[in-house]
Amino acid sequence: MKKRHAQRALTSDEQIDRYAYVLGNVPASVADKAYFAAFSHLSVAQREEIVGQLYAELPDAPKEAASVDPGAFALLMRGLMARDALVRIRSRGVLAAAFVASPPVAAYFTTGAGSLTMDHQPPWIHQLAGHETAPVDGGRTHHRHGVPGFLGLDHDNSGDSREW
């Protein structure tokens, strides 16, 4: 019986790495929805903290008061300067984790265009999308023993090519 590895909490840098991976692999429309969903998921205090830290990092921060509205935040995050500033703030891991785990990102990899590339995605994307990854079957052409093999060959296929 295999031992399951205990889940450990990801560091802020690991969360940002995953955020950057997802951001580089989803269309802008999915990213906009993910920012909205991620920001909506956070408490008002967390939103205020993140927006305050972002505005402190932005060289040309808007003069008006920072908005904690998810729509305004999604619009702000369309800009490369805001995305660059996000990776430098203290609360980056909180937002990055919420972005990666957001329903729009999961839907993109579950039923959207991202589902077509699941074979090329890292295991944590498979977990996010609820896909089970199966190990390579070692050349077996059938998963059940005793299933007849290819017609016309001199042997039957018992499900394991090592028996040929």
Summary of the structure (lengths in Angstrom):
residues: 164
radius of gyration: 22.7
end to end distance: 29.1
largest distance: 80.4
contacts: 396
relative contact order: 0.13
helix: 55%
strand: 0%
